[in-house]
Amino acid sequence: MSARLLRWGLLGTARINRALIPAIRASARSELAAVASRTADRANAYAEEWEIAGAYGSYEALLADPQIDAVYIPLPNHLHVEWTINAIAAGKHVLCEKPLALLPSDVDRVAEAAAGHGVVATEAFMYRHHPLTLRVAEMVAGGEIGRLRAIRGTFTFLLTRSNDVRLVPEWGGGSLWDVGCYPVSYARLLAGEPLAVTAQAARHETGIDMGMAGTLLFPDDVVGSFDCGFGAHFRTGVEIAGPEGVITLENPFKPGTDASLRLTRGDDVQTIVVPGEPLYLGEVQDLEAAALDGRPLRVSLDDSRGNVATLVALHEAARTGRVVVLADIG
């Protein structure tokens, strides 16, 4: 195991940084070294606020720093691929916020760049690293509910800002890319890649999906369903069913250190507590292990490509009102 540190830079000053900064600082093999913004004044103010040593008035300047090993990219969705590839070309490892890309072919571009420059890149689905998620995957694979038959997920919250970037279709806006990606990702984690999807969407005046409901058909006749949206009260959940039981999760996507699940088998209902860890720590440590030790990433680029392809198929299904076969998505 390598003992060296990863020196991190933040490519932007987005609100989500507040979650990742403590995780970088809590990890024994990472150091938060710098932040970049589009202006030097903004970068300097942010660095002072968060006690970060380095500040750069452009993203390019941070990427040019040879002392930076890894970058976190929290930019708007439509900028993820561009700046991930720019960072890779500069020799940096990359943790990019979800969605990594808006087209499967763009994930391929990221993968080609990462392989060509000998660095690792991964999508920041933080829940995938949490002990609760790993325990659920073990239970399903171990047959604790019998053969997997159905998965149902939800993620909604009330979006009230009229100028929010998530309302801009050209920037990868919409509820599916923002929150629906979570139940879709969770279903794929347990059931594999879907064969076909259907969807319906409620539209905002800008054209983005304000809400969406969809179904997914997986191999072995496993069915998935989900709803997501910006117009309903905050709610999350996943239900996983088989002939012998049901696993219910009330907080699957942002579990805390006191995470739990409910296992129902007949009249027996158990609450199982899963000791957790700070939510965003796992994705930082996963990148460390891949970059410093050569371990496979938990969220691989192949995995990200599958999720992006599924989300693209769902958008197409909602647009056309037709069943979309995943094999038809490039």
C-alpha positions as CSV (number, residue, x, y, z in Angstrom):
1,M,0.0,0.0,0.0
2,S,1.3,3.4,-0.9
3,A,1.9,5.8,1.9
4,R,1.8,9.0,-0.1
5,L,-0.9,11.6,0.1
6,L,-3.3,12.7,-2.6
7,R,-3.3,16.5,-2.8
8,W,-6.8,17.6,-3.9
9,G,-8.0,20.7,-5.7
10,L,-11.6,21.8,-6.0
11,L,-12.6,22.9,-9.5
12,G,-15.3,25.4,-8.4
13,T,-17.0,26.7,-5.3
14,A,-20.3,24.9,-5.5
15,R,-22.5,24.3,-2.5
16,I,-21.8,20.5,-2.6
17,N,-18.2,21.3,-1.7
18,R,-19.4,21.7,1.9
19,A,-20.0,18.0,2.0
20,L,-16.8,16.9,0.4
21,I,-14.3,19.2,2.2
22,P,-14.8,17.5,5.6
23,A,-14.4,14.1,3.9
24,I,-11.1,15.0,2.3
25,R,-9.8,16.3,5.5
26,A,-11.0,13.3,7.5
27,S,-9.2,10.8,5.2
28,A,-5.7,9.9,6.3
29,R,-4.3,9.8,2.7
30,S,-5.7,13.0,1.4
31,E,-5.0,16.7,1.7
32,L,-7.1,19.6,0.5
33,A,-4.6,21.9,-1.2
34,A,-6.3,24.3,-3.5
35,V,-9.5,25.7,-4.9
36,A,-10.2,27.4,-8.2
37,S,-12.9,29.8,-9.3
38,R,-13.6,31.9,-12.4
39,T,-12.2,35.0,-10.6
40,A,-9.2,35.4,-8.3
41,D,-11.3,37.4,-5.8
42,R,-13.9,34.6,-5.5
43,A,-11.2,31.9,-5.2
44,N,-9.3,33.9,-2.5
45,A,-12.4,34.6,-0.5
46,Y,-13.5,30.9,-0.6
47,A,-10.0,29.8,0.3
48,E,-10.0,32.1,3.3
49,E,-13.5,31.0,4.4
50,W,-12.5,27.3,4.2
51,E,-8.9,27.6,5.3
52,I,-7.5,26.3,2.0
53,A,-3.9,27.1,1.3
54,G,-4.0,27.6,-2.5
55,A,-6.4,29.7,-4.6
56,Y,-6.6,30.1,-8.4
57,G,-8.5,32.6,-10.4
58,S,-9.1,30.0,-13.2
59,Y,-9.7,26.3,-13.5
60,E,-6.8,26.1,-16.0
61,A,-4.4,27.5,-13.4
62,L,-5.3,24.9,-10.9
63,L,-4.9,22.1,-13.4
64,A,-1.5,23.5,-14.3
65,D,-0.2,23.1,-10.8
66,P,2.0,20.0,-10.7
67,Q,1.5,19.7,-6.9
68,I,-2.2,18.8,-7.4
69,D,-2.8,15.1,-7.7
70,A,-6.6,14.9,-7.8
71,V,-9.5,17.2,-8.5
72,Y,-13.2,17.2,-7.5
73,I,-15.5,18.6,-10.1
74,P,-18.9,20.0,-8.8
75,L,-19.7,22.2,-11.8
76,P,-23.1,22.2,-13.6
77,N,-23.9,19.0,-15.5
78,H,-23.1,20.2,-19.0
79,L,-19.5,21.0,-18.0
80,H,-18.6,17.7,-16.4
81,V,-17.2,16.0,-19.4
82,E,-15.2,19.0,-20.7
83,W,-13.5,19.6,-17.4
84,T,-13.0,15.9,-16.5
85,I,-11.2,15.4,-19.8
86,N,-9.2,18.7,-19.2
87,A,-8.2,17.5,-15.7
88,I,-7.2,14.0,-17.1
89,A,-5.1,15.6,-19.8
90,A,-3.3,17.5,-17.0
91,G,-2.5,14.2,-15.3
92,K,-5.0,14.6,-12.5
93,H,-7.2,11.9,-11.0
94,V,-10.9,12.9,-11.0
95,L,-13.9,12.6,-8.8
96,C,-16.7,14.2,-10.8
97,E,-20.2,14.9,-9.5
98,K,-23.1,12.9,-11.0
99,P,-24.1,12.7,-13.7
100,L,-20.6,12.2,-15.1
101,A,-22.0,12.8,-18.6
102,L,-25.2,13.3,-20.5
103,L,-24.4,10.9,-23.3
104,P,-22.9,7.3,-23.2
105,S,-20.5,8.3,-25.9
106,D,-19.1,11.0,-23.6
107,V,-18.4,8.5,-20.9
108,D,-16.4,6.6,-23.6
109,R,-14.4,9.7,-24.2
110,V,-13.6,10.0,-20.5
111,A,-12.6,6.4,-20.3
112,E,-10.3,6.7,-23.4
113,A,-8.7,9.8,-21.9
114,A,-8.1,8.2,-18.5
115,A,-6.6,5.1,-20.0
116,G,-4.4,7.2,-22.3
117,H,-3.0,9.4,-19.4
118,G,-2.7,6.7,-16.8
119,V,-5.1,8.2,-14.2
120,V,-8.4,7.2,-12.7
121,A,-11.8,8.9,-12.9
122,T,-15.0,8.1,-11.1
123,E,-18.5,9.4,-10.7
124,A,-19.5,10.7,-7.2
125,F,-22.4,8.5,-6.3
126,M,-21.5,8.7,-2.6
127,Y,-24.2,6.3,-1.4
128,R,-22.6,3.4,-3.3
129,H,-19.7,3.4,-0.8
130,H,-21.8,3.5,2.4
131,P,-21.9,0.3,4.6
132,L,-25.7,0.4,4.4
133,T,-25.7,0.0,0.6
134,L,-23.0,-2.8,0.8
135,R,-25.1,-4.6,3.4
136,V,-28.3,-4.5,1.2
137,A,-26.4,-5.8,-1.8
138,E,-25.0,-8.7,0.3
139,M,-28.5,-9.5,1.6
140,V,-30.0,-9.6,-1.9
141,A,-27.1,-11.6,-3.3
142,G,-27.3,-14.0,-0.4
143,G,-31.0,-14.7,-1.0
144,E,-32.4,-13.3,2.2
145,I,-35.6,-12.2,0.4
146,G,-35.4,-15.1,-2.1
147,R,-35.0,-14.4,-5.8
148,L,-35.1,-10.7,-6.6
149,R,-38.4,-9.7,-8.2
150,A,-39.0,-6.0,-7.8
151,I,-37.3,-2.7,-6.9
152,R,-39.1,0.5,-6.3
153,G,-37.4,3.9,-5.5
154,T,-38.3,7.5,-5.0
155,F,-36.4,10.8,-4.6
156,T,-38.2,14.2,-4.6
157,F,-37.7,17.6,-3.1
158,L,-39.2,21.1,-3.5
159,L,-37.2,23.3,-5.8
160,T,-38.2,26.9,-5.2
161,R,-35.4,29.0,-6.8
162,S,-36.6,30.3,-10.2
163,N,-33.0,30.9,-11.4
164,D,-31.7,27.4,-10.5
165,V,-29.3,25.8,-13.0
166,R,-31.4,22.6,-12.7
167,L,-34.2,24.4,-14.7
168,V,-32.0,24.9,-17.7
169,P,-32.4,22.1,-20.3
170,E,-29.2,23.0,-22.2
171,W,-27.2,22.6,-19.0
172,G,-28.4,19.0,-18.2
173,G,-31.3,20.2,-16.1
174,G,-34.3,18.2,-14.9
175,S,-35.2,16.0,-12.0
176,L,-34.1,12.7,-13.7
177,W,-30.5,13.9,-14.1
178,D,-30.5,15.5,-10.6
179,V,-32.3,13.0,-8.3
180,G,-33.9,10.3,-10.4
181,C,-30.4,9.1,-11.2
182,Y,-30.2,7.7,-7.6
183,P,-33.1,5.2,-7.7
184,V,-32.1,4.2,-11.2
185,S,-28.5,3.6,-10.0
186,Y,-29.7,1.7,-7.0
187,A,-31.9,-0.6,-9.1
188,R,-29.0,-1.3,-11.5
189,L,-26.7,-2.1,-8.6
190,L,-29.0,-4.9,-7.6
191,A,-30.4,-6.1,-10.9
192,G,-27.8,-5.3,-13.5
193,E,-28.5,-3.4,-16.8
194,P,-32.1,-3.0,-17.8
195,L,-33.4,-4.4,-21.1
196,A,-36.1,-1.8,-21.7
197,V,-37.7,1.2,-20.1
198,T,-40.8,3.4,-20.1
199,A,-41.4,6.8,-18.6
200,Q,-43.7,9.8,-18.4
201,A,-42.8,13.3,-17.4
202,A,-44.4,16.5,-16.1
203,R,-42.7,19.5,-17.8
204,H,-41.6,22.8,-16.4
205,E,-42.1,25.9,-18.6
206,T,-38.4,25.7,-19.6
207,G,-38.9,22.2,-20.9
208,I,-37.0,20.2,-18.2
209,D,-38.8,17.3,-16.5
210,M,-40.2,18.7,-13.3
211,G,-41.2,15.2,-12.3
212,M,-40.9,11.8,-13.9
213,A,-42.1,8.3,-13.3
214,G,-40.6,5.3,-15.0
215,T,-40.4,1.5,-15.2
216,L,-37.4,-0.7,-16.0
217,L,-37.4,-4.3,-17.1
218,F,-34.3,-6.2,-16.1
219,P,-33.1,-9.7,-17.0
220,D,-34.7,-12.6,-15.2
221,D,-38.1,-10.7,-15.2
222,V,-37.0,-8.3,-12.5
223,V,-39.1,-5.1,-12.7
224,G,-38.1,-1.7,-11.4
225,S,-40.1,1.5,-10.9
226,F,-39.3,4.9,-9.6
227,D,-40.5,8.5,-9.4
228,C,-38.5,11.7,-9.0
229,G,-39.3,15.4,-9.0
230,F,-38.8,19.0,-8.0
231,G,-42.4,19.7,-7.1
232,A,-43.1,17.4,-4.1
233,H,-42.0,17.5,-0.4
234,F,-38.6,15.9,0.3
235,R,-38.9,12.1,0.3
236,T,-36.6,9.2,-0.4
237,G,-37.0,5.5,-0.3
238,V,-36.2,2.1,-1.8
239,E,-38.2,-1.1,-1.5
240,I,-36.7,-4.4,-2.7
241,A,-39.0,-7.4,-2.9
242,G,-38.7,-11.1,-3.4
243,P,-40.9,-14.1,-2.7
244,E,-39.5,-14.6,0.8
245,G,-39.3,-11.0,2.0
246,V,-39.0,-7.3,1.5
247,I,-36.1,-4.9,2.4
248,T,-37.3,-1.3,3.0
249,L,-34.9,1.7,3.2
250,E,-36.2,5.1,4.3
251,N,-33.0,7.0,3.6
252,P,-31.0,5.0,1.0
253,F,-29.2,7.8,-0.8
254,K,-28.0,9.9,2.1
255,P,-27.6,7.4,5.0
256,G,-26.0,8.7,8.1
257,T,-23.8,7.1,10.8
258,D,-27.0,5.5,12.4
259,A,-28.2,3.9,9.2
260,S,-30.9,1.1,9.3
261,L,-33.0,-1.0,7.1
262,R,-36.2,-3.0,7.7
263,L,-36.5,-6.7,6.7
264,T,-40.0,-8.1,6.5
265,R,-40.4,-11.8,6.2
266,G,-44.0,-13.0,6.8
267,D,-45.1,-11.6,10.1
268,D,-41.5,-11.1,11.3
269,V,-40.3,-7.5,10.9
270,Q,-36.7,-6.7,11.9
271,T,-35.0,-3.4,12.0
272,I,-31.3,-3.9,11.3
273,V,-28.9,-1.2,12.3
274,V,-25.8,-0.9,10.1
275,P,-23.0,1.1,11.6
276,G,-22.0,3.7,9.1
277,E,-19.4,6.4,8.4
278,P,-19.5,10.0,7.2
279,L,-21.4,9.8,3.9
280,Y,-18.8,11.3,1.5
281,L,-15.8,9.7,3.1
282,G,-16.1,6.5,1.1
283,E,-15.8,8.0,-2.3
284,V,-12.7,9.9,-1.3
285,Q,-11.1,6.7,0.1
286,D,-12.1,4.8,-3.0
287,L,-10.3,7.2,-5.3
288,E,-7.3,7.0,-3.0
289,A,-7.2,3.3,-3.2
290,A,-7.5,3.3,-7.0
291,A,-5.0,6.1,-7.5
292,L,-2.4,5.0,-4.9
293,D,-2.9,1.2,-4.7
294,G,-4.3,0.3,-8.1
295,R,-7.5,-1.1,-6.7
296,P,-10.6,-1.2,-8.9
297,L,-13.0,1.7,-8.5
298,R,-16.3,0.8,-6.9
299,V,-18.1,3.1,-9.4
300,S,-16.3,2.2,-12.6
301,L,-16.7,4.1,-15.8
302,D,-18.5,1.0,-17.3
303,D,-21.0,1.4,-14.4
304,S,-21.4,5.1,-15.1
305,R,-21.9,4.4,-18.8
306,G,-24.7,2.0,-18.0
307,N,-26.4,4.6,-15.8
308,V,-26.1,7.3,-18.3
309,A,-27.5,5.1,-21.1
310,T,-30.4,4.2,-18.9
311,L,-31.2,7.8,-18.1
312,V,-30.9,8.7,-21.8
313,A,-33.4,5.9,-22.6
314,L,-35.8,7.1,-19.9
315,H,-35.7,10.6,-21.4
316,E,-36.4,9.2,-24.8
317,A,-39.3,7.1,-23.5
318,A,-40.8,10.2,-21.8
319,R,-40.4,12.2,-25.0
320,T,-41.9,9.6,-27.3
321,G,-44.3,7.7,-25.1
322,R,-42.8,4.5,-26.3
323,V,-40.9,1.6,-24.8
324,V,-37.2,2.2,-25.4
325,V,-34.9,-0.8,-25.7
326,L,-31.5,-0.2,-24.1
327,A,-29.7,-2.0,-27.0
328,D,-30.9,0.9,-29.2
329,I,-29.0,3.5,-27.1
330,G,-25.6,4.3,-28.5
